[in-house]
Amino acid sequence: FEGRLVHEGLASLFAYRLSKHKTYTFSLAFNDYGFELLTDKRIETHEIDIHQLADSGNLLTDFSGSMNMNEMARKKFRDIAQISGLLFNGYPGKPIKNKHLQVN
């Protein structure tokens, strides 16, 4: 497989399928050459069948579930970033419109 978008989808799908076995919090890293899943918990490889992670059964259901989870995490992070002041809302008396904040 090639491409950043393909690896983003695969990383999200694998993280979703792994989190169905046990509760994990993942950080996803991906680029044009591959992807990486990072977590603070140790994943016992003898408990997980690697063939089930790459199985094409229930692919559409799992993929749509993983994309929904990914989108919800992004929205939640944007809300947290705005509350904590990580997003620049403009100067007092001259706020930036939300439409411009979302693009940036």
C-alpha positions, 0 to 999 in steps of 0.5 A, a space after each residue: 500500500 502506498 500513500 498517507 491517506 491509505 496509512 491513515 485509514 489502516 492505522 485507524 482501523 487497526 487501532 479500532 480493532 485492537 481497542 475492541 479487545 481491550 481498552 487502549 488509548 492510541 496515538 496514531 502516526 502515519 506518513 507515505 511509507 507506513 504507520 505506527 500505533 503508540 500506547 502507554 499500555 503493553 499489548 500482549 501479542 500472544 492474546 491478539 491474532 494478527 490475522 484478525 486485525 487484517 481480516 476483510 470480514 466486517 471491513 465496512 462496519 469496522 472502518 466506518 466505526 474507526 473513522 467516526 471515532 477518529 472524527 469525534 477525537 478531532 472535534 473533542 481536541 479542537 474544543 479542548 484546544 479552544 478552551 485552553 487557549 491553544 487556538 488564537 481567537 483574535 485580539 480583544 474587540 477584533 475576534 476571528 470568525 469561527 469559519 476562519 479558525 476551522 480552516 487554520 
